[in-house]
Amino acid sequence: MNMPINTSISNKPSYKMLRMKQLIECTGLSRSTLYDMMDARSKRYDPTFPRAIKLTEATVCWLESEVNAWLESKIKNSRG
């Protein structure tokens, strides 16, 4: 007797997280610029920049999908 093969795809989302080194590579921005963009007291502050996610006491990361969406909005805005 043939058993049916379960080909359903899980509905659970798959998240790719970026650490600071990867964020620097992805955006082309320096570490200090990125932290300035996240600091409301900085002249470089960008409230649209994705917020970091704290995974542990010493580990933060960013969702790749949010970073990509932010980059896409910057590209769109710069090209009118």
ABEGO torsion letter per residue (X at the ends): XBBBBBABBBABBBBBBBBAAAAAAAAGBBAAAAAAAABAABAABBAABBBBBBABAABBBBBAAAAAAAAAAAAAAAAX
